[in-house]
Amino acid sequence: MININSDLIKELRKRTGIGVVECKQALIKANGDLELAIDNMRKSGLKTAYKKSGHTTSSGLIAVEITSSRQYGIMIEINCETDFVAKDSTFQEFAKTVIITALNEKIHDINVLQTRFEEQRTNLISKVGENINIRRFVVLTGDFLGCYVHGFKIGVIVAASGNTTSDLMKHISMHIAARSPKYINVHDVPTDVMIRENNIHMDIAMRSGKSYKISKKITEGRMNKFLNDIVLTKQNFIMDINKTVEELLIEYHVKINNFARFELGEDM
């Protein structure tokens, strides 16, 4: 029998919310393949919580800065150990200095940024008594940038072109913060992701005893819901649920070219 690493079991539990025994059995059946184990669990009808691997676990803050031209912007995540330190003015001033420096000097490499502020980071650790980490940042450029930060815990930066405005970009950023899409358009979703999801839902429908024709119709409905969850332009706009984001963009003659969304502590 294949030997299953305990770390693999922990990761499967983290992503599904299922018990240790069930996770171990699923991994054995999948020969240690984590993704296959998840697929098999879903196909079998096991009610997994299917938690995102990016479950929030750390304190700190998300910050965004955009140049006055609105054509260059940076979003950054800086972590600490507790909310107490995250709210401390010294920590927040450090974060502000880091992101402004990265913006003004157009730093694109996280290693360069970390090295640039290593001494200040070490001094701050000594002062607050917690580990501090400049964890990640992203740079966006474009014709017009917008952003939104929710309580320092969720940040969004968006690049667009067309007849856009600051208010429109803020509202779209707020939508992305709330709905957490992964892609801009349907054609951006990788083919292997579409095939995998389609196969899972088709398998579930067929196992329930439905005919191929009915199973296919059920799968089409579930795939539409899946795309609504992950594709920005397919989602109903949170400020006017009677129209999709795609319809909103057409109305304003705007195109979203890129976006990034950070949630504090995700993927840690």
C-alpha beads as a LAMMPS data file, in Angstrom:
LAMMPS data file: protein, C-alpha beads

268 atoms
267 bonds

1 atom types
1 bond types

-500.0 500.0 xlo xhi
-500.0 500.0 ylo yhi
-500.0 500.0 zlo zhi

Masses

1 110.0

Atoms # bond

1 1 1 0.000 0.000 0.000
2 1 1 1.270 3.468 -0.896
3 1 1 2.659 5.493 2.003
4 1 1 0.799 8.812 2.296
5 1 1 2.736 11.758 3.702
6 1 1 1.023 13.456 6.657
7 1 1 1.597 16.883 5.076
8 1 1 -0.419 15.757 2.059
9 1 1 -3.287 14.698 4.327
10 1 1 -3.162 18.077 6.086
11 1 1 -3.304 19.904 2.759
12 1 1 -6.284 17.851 1.584
13 1 1 -8.072 18.507 4.882
14 1 1 -7.333 22.210 4.532
15 1 1 -8.782 22.320 1.034
16 1 1 -11.844 20.147 1.623
17 1 1 -12.752 20.257 5.312
18 1 1 -13.030 16.446 5.369
19 1 1 -11.747 14.230 8.204
20 1 1 -8.309 12.628 8.406
21 1 1 -9.446 9.056 7.663
22 1 1 -11.456 10.051 4.587
23 1 1 -8.603 12.209 3.310
24 1 1 -6.078 9.414 3.737
25 1 1 -8.346 6.924 1.946
26 1 1 -8.907 9.368 -0.909
27 1 1 -5.166 9.929 -1.301
28 1 1 -4.455 6.188 -1.263
29 1 1 -7.066 5.652 -3.972
30 1 1 -5.501 8.475 -6.012
31 1 1 -1.947 7.160 -5.478
32 1 1 -0.983 10.337 -3.660
33 1 1 -2.281 12.708 -6.365
34 1 1 -3.868 15.602 -4.435
35 1 1 -5.895 17.055 -7.321
36 1 1 -7.161 13.628 -8.372
37 1 1 -8.176 12.909 -4.773
38 1 1 -10.238 16.118 -4.718
39 1 1 -11.868 15.253 -8.046
40 1 1 -12.744 11.755 -6.822
41 1 1 -14.225 13.133 -3.596
42 1 1 -16.415 15.523 -5.549
43 1 1 -17.485 12.829 -8.005
44 1 1 -18.449 10.493 -5.168
45 1 1 -20.793 13.149 -3.809
46 1 1 -18.783 13.694 -0.648
47 1 1 -19.873 17.041 0.762
48 1 1 -16.536 18.790 0.893
49 1 1 -16.216 22.311 2.128
50 1 1 -13.796 22.725 -0.809
51 1 1 -12.007 25.556 0.908
52 1 1 -9.625 27.633 -1.122
53 1 1 -6.011 26.782 -0.513
54 1 1 -5.602 30.514 0.117
55 1 1 -7.433 30.472 3.460
56 1 1 -6.602 33.675 5.339
57 1 1 -4.340 32.974 8.318
58 1 1 -2.027 35.990 8.793
59 1 1 -2.224 39.559 10.010
60 1 1 -0.863 42.631 8.293
61 1 1 -2.197 44.844 5.553
62 1 1 -2.816 45.279 1.845
63 1 1 -1.977 48.669 0.322
64 1 1 -2.336 50.157 -3.169
65 1 1 -0.762 53.243 -4.714
66 1 1 -1.282 54.653 -8.220
67 1 1 0.600 57.501 -9.922
68 1 1 -1.207 60.776 -10.649
69 1 1 -1.263 59.837 -14.351
70 1 1 -3.260 56.722 -13.340
71 1 1 -1.114 54.651 -15.696
72 1 1 1.182 52.908 -13.204
73 1 1 0.275 51.298 -9.917
74 1 1 1.454 48.901 -7.218
75 1 1 -0.346 46.676 -4.731
76 1 1 1.549 45.163 -1.818
77 1 1 1.013 42.786 1.096
78 1 1 3.053 43.177 4.267
79 1 1 2.521 40.685 7.084
80 1 1 2.918 40.732 10.840
81 1 1 1.763 38.278 13.511
82 1 1 -1.189 40.025 15.180
83 1 1 -3.943 42.535 14.417
84 1 1 -2.600 44.635 17.273
85 1 1 0.641 45.315 15.392
86 1 1 -1.203 45.613 12.062
87 1 1 -3.070 48.604 13.515
88 1 1 0.073 50.143 14.999
89 1 1 1.001 53.461 13.377
90 1 1 4.692 52.497 13.160
91 1 1 3.864 49.364 11.163
92 1 1 1.501 51.286 8.887
93 1 1 4.073 54.029 8.299
94 1 1 6.632 51.360 7.355
95 1 1 4.181 49.862 4.859
96 1 1 3.451 53.301 3.396
97 1 1 7.157 54.018 2.961
98 1 1 7.735 50.668 1.261
99 1 1 4.957 51.066 -1.292
100 1 1 5.713 54.724 -2.075
101 1 1 9.378 53.849 -2.619
102 1 1 8.446 50.927 -4.868
103 1 1 6.148 53.224 -6.845
104 1 1 8.568 56.136 -7.212
105 1 1 11.587 53.966 -8.026
106 1 1 9.523 51.618 -10.223
107 1 1 10.797 48.515 -8.443
108 1 1 9.491 45.335 -10.089
109 1 1 11.361 42.611 -8.185
110 1 1 10.219 41.501 -4.703
111 1 1 13.780 40.473 -3.815
112 1 1 15.071 43.951 -4.656
113 1 1 12.327 45.514 -2.539
114 1 1 12.989 43.203 0.406
115 1 1 16.725 43.904 0.281
116 1 1 16.091 47.642 0.021
117 1 1 14.143 47.623 3.314
118 1 1 15.884 44.834 5.229
119 1 1 17.480 47.152 7.781
120 1 1 14.228 49.038 8.437
121 1 1 12.359 45.752 8.700
122 1 1 14.842 44.404 11.260
123 1 1 14.568 47.585 13.310
124 1 1 10.769 47.382 13.235
125 1 1 10.862 43.752 14.392
126 1 1 12.954 44.811 17.394
127 1 1 10.517 47.602 18.177
128 1 1 7.179 45.740 17.905
129 1 1 8.392 42.280 18.953
130 1 1 6.862 40.484 15.978
131 1 1 8.115 39.119 12.698
132 1 1 7.468 41.432 9.748
133 1 1 7.481 40.244 6.147
134 1 1 7.248 42.135 2.865
135 1 1 5.478 39.195 1.308
136 1 1 4.455 40.094 -2.241
137 1 1 3.546 42.887 -4.603
138 1 1 2.245 43.348 -8.118
139 1 1 2.796 46.113 -10.665
140 1 1 0.100 47.069 -13.178
141 1 1 0.353 49.502 -16.087
142 1 1 -2.279 50.667 -18.531
143 1 1 -4.257 53.516 -20.041
144 1 1 -6.245 54.024 -16.834
145 1 1 -5.871 52.341 -13.444
146 1 1 -8.350 52.081 -10.601
147 1 1 -8.197 50.476 -7.177
148 1 1 -10.010 49.651 -3.972
149 1 1 -8.886 48.452 -0.536
150 1 1 -11.357 46.954 1.936
151 1 1 -10.263 47.297 5.555
152 1 1 -6.593 46.713 4.659
153 1 1 -7.479 43.011 4.200
154 1 1 -8.575 42.867 0.545
155 1 1 -7.046 44.935 -2.237
156 1 1 -7.787 45.240 -5.939
157 1 1 -6.021 47.081 -8.749
158 1 1 -7.474 47.206 -12.266
159 1 1 -6.117 48.347 -15.638
160 1 1 -8.600 49.445 -18.300
161 1 1 -8.881 51.335 -21.570
162 1 1 -11.685 53.268 -23.221
163 1 1 -14.103 55.872 -21.918
164 1 1 -13.458 55.185 -18.248
165 1 1 -13.622 57.294 -15.080
166 1 1 -12.227 57.093 -11.558
167 1 1 -15.666 56.309 -10.136
168 1 1 -16.348 53.520 -12.624
169 1 1 -12.965 51.940 -11.966
170 1 1 -13.507 52.136 -8.218
171 1 1 -16.899 50.439 -8.543
172 1 1 -15.470 47.665 -10.713
173 1 1 -12.633 47.235 -8.205
174 1 1 -15.191 46.967 -5.395
175 1 1 -17.036 44.322 -7.399
176 1 1 -13.834 42.300 -7.852
177 1 1 -13.093 42.599 -4.134
178 1 1 -16.540 41.221 -3.279
179 1 1 -16.958 38.541 -5.973
180 1 1 -13.335 37.405 -6.366
181 1 1 -13.303 36.469 -10.075
182 1 1 -10.231 34.688 -11.406
183 1 1 -10.455 35.631 -15.088
184 1 1 -11.688 38.597 -17.141
185 1 1 -13.406 36.727 -19.990
186 1 1 -14.591 33.173 -20.632
187 1 1 -11.862 32.635 -23.234
188 1 1 -9.259 33.372 -20.540
189 1 1 -10.218 30.222 -18.601
190 1 1 -7.654 27.491 -19.403
191 1 1 -9.004 24.618 -21.501
192 1 1 -7.850 22.002 -18.998
193 1 1 -9.820 23.748 -16.228
194 1 1 -12.976 23.724 -18.371
195 1 1 -12.542 20.060 -19.319
196 1 1 -11.861 18.993 -15.747
197 1 1 -14.911 20.803 -14.346
198 1 1 -17.167 19.569 -17.156
199 1 1 -16.060 15.963 -16.606
200 1 1 -16.719 16.176 -12.867
201 1 1 -20.278 17.495 -13.288
202 1 1 -21.047 15.060 -16.111
203 1 1 -19.790 12.178 -13.984
204 1 1 -21.911 13.282 -11.007
205 1 1 -25.041 13.570 -13.157
206 1 1 -24.519 10.185 -14.846
207 1 1 -23.880 8.453 -11.507
208 1 1 -27.216 9.751 -10.240
209 1 1 -28.953 7.632 -12.880
210 1 1 -29.817 10.404 -15.338
211 1 1 -29.732 9.738 -19.086
212 1 1 -26.856 11.097 -21.150
213 1 1 -29.096 13.790 -22.661
214 1 1 -30.385 15.002 -19.286
215 1 1 -26.920 14.725 -17.729
216 1 1 -25.520 16.918 -20.485
217 1 1 -28.212 19.550 -19.885
218 1 1 -27.570 19.491 -16.129
219 1 1 -23.834 19.823 -16.756
220 1 1 -24.369 22.826 -19.036
221 1 1 -26.293 24.566 -16.257
222 1 1 -23.622 23.791 -13.684
223 1 1 -20.875 24.956 -16.036
224 1 1 -22.677 28.275 -16.505
225 1 1 -22.792 28.678 -12.730
226 1 1 -19.102 27.748 -12.521
227 1 1 -18.222 30.422 -15.084
228 1 1 -20.382 32.985 -13.295
229 1 1 -18.321 32.327 -10.177
230 1 1 -14.896 32.771 -11.780
231 1 1 -15.298 35.067 -14.825
232 1 1 -15.620 38.812 -14.212
233 1 1 -17.633 39.692 -17.310
234 1 1 -20.170 36.907 -16.659
235 1 1 -20.989 38.116 -13.146
236 1 1 -23.952 40.317 -12.237
237 1 1 -22.632 43.737 -11.255
238 1 1 -22.929 44.139 -7.476
239 1 1 -24.227 47.706 -7.775
240 1 1 -26.872 46.814 -10.348
241 1 1 -27.673 43.098 -10.345
242 1 1 -29.945 43.552 -13.375
243 1 1 -26.902 43.848 -15.633
244 1 1 -23.702 41.877 -16.003
245 1 1 -20.243 43.412 -15.794
246 1 1 -19.926 42.758 -19.529
247 1 1 -23.080 44.793 -20.210
248 1 1 -21.765 47.576 -17.979
249 1 1 -18.471 47.701 -19.874
250 1 1 -20.252 47.787 -23.235
251 1 1 -22.490 50.603 -21.991
252 1 1 -19.480 52.728 -20.994
253 1 1 -17.256 51.624 -23.918
254 1 1 -14.630 50.318 -21.512
255 1 1 -12.357 47.275 -21.703
256 1 1 -10.743 45.623 -18.679
257 1 1 -7.225 44.573 -19.678
258 1 1 -5.851 43.260 -16.398
259 1 1 -6.551 43.073 -12.689
260 1 1 -5.058 41.716 -9.492
261 1 1 -6.783 40.875 -6.224
262 1 1 -4.942 40.249 -2.946
263 1 1 -6.533 38.859 0.191
264 1 1 -4.485 39.035 3.355
265 1 1 -2.745 35.735 4.100
266 1 1 -4.081 33.789 1.121
267 1 1 -2.008 30.882 -0.243
268 1 1 0.125 30.744 2.904

Bonds

1 1 1 2
2 1 2 3
3 1 3 4
4 1 4 5
5 1 5 6
6 1 6 7
7 1 7 8
8 1 8 9
9 1 9 10
10 1 10 11
11 1 11 12
12 1 12 13
13 1 13 14
14 1 14 15
15 1 15 16
16 1 16 17
17 1 17 18
18 1 18 19
19 1 19 20
20 1 20 21
21 1 21 22
22 1 22 23
23 1 23 24
24 1 24 25
25 1 25 26
26 1 26 27
27 1 27 28
28 1 28 29
29 1 29 30
30 1 30 31
31 1 31 32
32 1 32 33
33 1 33 34
34 1 34 35
35 1 35 36
36 1 36 37
37 1 37 38
38 1 38 39
39 1 39 40
40 1 40 41
41 1 41 42
42 1 42 43
43 1 43 44
44 1 44 45
45 1 45 46
46 1 46 47
47 1 47 48
48 1 48 49
49 1 49 50
50 1 50 51
51 1 51 52
52 1 52 53
53 1 53 54
54 1 54 55
55 1 55 56
56 1 56 57
57 1 57 58
58 1 58 59
59 1 59 60
60 1 60 61
61 1 61 62
62 1 62 63
63 1 63 64
64 1 64 65
65 1 65 66
66 1 66 67
67 1 67 68
68 1 68 69
69 1 69 70
70 1 70 71
71 1 71 72
72 1 72 73
73 1 73 74
74 1 74 75
75 1 75 76
76 1 76 77
77 1 77 78
78 1 78 79
79 1 79 80
80 1 80 81
81 1 81 82
82 1 82 83
83 1 83 84
84 1 84 85
85 1 85 86
86 1 86 87
87 1 87 88
88 1 88 89
89 1 89 90
90 1 90 91
91 1 91 92
92 1 92 93
93 1 93 94
94 1 94 95
95 1 95 96
96 1 96 97
97 1 97 98
98 1 98 99
99 1 99 100
100 1 100 101
101 1 101 102
102 1 102 103
103 1 103 104
104 1 104 105
105 1 105 106
106 1 106 107
107 1 107 108
108 1 108 109
109 1 109 110
110 1 110 111
111 1 111 112
112 1 112 113
113 1 113 114
114 1 114 115
115 1 115 116
116 1 116 117
117 1 117 118
118 1 118 119
119 1 119 120
120 1 120 121
121 1 121 122
122 1 122 123
123 1 123 124
124 1 124 125
125 1 125 126
126 1 126 127
127 1 127 128
128 1 128 129
129 1 129 130
130 1 130 131
131 1 131 132
132 1 132 133
133 1 133 134
134 1 134 135
135 1 135 136
136 1 136 137
137 1 137 138
138 1 138 139
139 1 139 140
140 1 140 141
141 1 141 142
142 1 142 143
143 1 143 144
144 1 144 145
145 1 145 146
146 1 146 147
147 1 147 148
148 1 148 149
149 1 149 150
150 1 150 151
151 1 151 152
152 1 152 153
153 1 153 154
154 1 154 155
155 1 155 156
156 1 156 157
157 1 157 158
158 1 158 159
159 1 159 160
160 1 160 161
161 1 161 162
162 1 162 163
163 1 163 164
164 1 164 165
165 1 165 166
166 1 166 167
167 1 167 168
168 1 168 169
169 1 169 170
170 1 170 171
171 1 171 172
172 1 172 173
173 1 173 174
174 1 174 175
175 1 175 176
176 1 176 177
177 1 177 178
178 1 178 179
179 1 179 180
180 1 180 181
181 1 181 182
182 1 182 183
183 1 183 184
184 1 184 185
185 1 185 186
186 1 186 187
187 1 187 188
188 1 188 189
189 1 189 190
190 1 190 191
191 1 191 192
192 1 192 193
193 1 193 194
194 1 194 195
195 1 195 196
196 1 196 197
197 1 197 198
198 1 198 199
199 1 199 200
200 1 200 201
201 1 201 202
202 1 202 203
203 1 203 204
204 1 204 205
205 1 205 206
206 1 206 207
207 1 207 208
208 1 208 209
209 1 209 210
210 1 210 211
211 1 211 212
212 1 212 213
213 1 213 214
214 1 214 215
215 1 215 216
216 1 216 217
217 1 217 218
218 1 218 219
219 1 219 220
220 1 220 221
221 1 221 222
222 1 222 223
223 1 223 224
224 1 224 225
225 1 225 226
226 1 226 227
227 1 227 228
228 1 228 229
229 1 229 230
230 1 230 231
231 1 231 232
232 1 232 233
233 1 233 234
234 1 234 235
235 1 235 236
236 1 236 237
237 1 237 238
238 1 238 239
239 1 239 240
240 1 240 241
241 1 241 242
242 1 242 243
243 1 243 244
244 1 244 245
245 1 245 246
246 1 246 247
247 1 247 248
248 1 248 249
249 1 249 250
250 1 250 251
251 1 251 252
252 1 252 253
253 1 253 254
254 1 254 255
255 1 255 256
256 1 256 257
257 1 257 258
258 1 258 259
259 1 259 260
260 1 260 261
261 1 261 262
262 1 262 263
263 1 263 264
264 1 264 265
265 1 265 266
266 1 266 267
267 1 267 268
